[in-house]
Amino acid sequence: MEETKLHHIMMYITFFSLGVIMSGIMVSQGLYQEMIYVMLAGVIFLFISLAYNYVRGIDYMATNHPDYTGEDMYGEDEN
């Protein structure tokens, strides 16, 4: 496994664990309103991250594979 891929997996596990711990502390302290704000911020961060990686992937394909049209994706050229 590549070092960067392993690094990303470890980062995601760490952030998930931190989120679970933070949610547990907030619930135990009765901070439901603040927990909603934290969850909203997490969802916004997730969407921004997904959009960034999507655009980065499109740019990678356009730069490194300019002749790819995607016609083979759904098997339209197969008999």
VENRAMO-V140884 format. One line per field, one symbol per residue. phi: phi as a letter, one per 40 degrees, with the letter a starting at -180 (. if undefined). A space follows every 50 residues. Layout:
phi: ???
This chain:
phi: .ccccccccccccccccccccccccccccgcccccccccccccccccccc ccccccccccccccbcccbgcccbgcccc
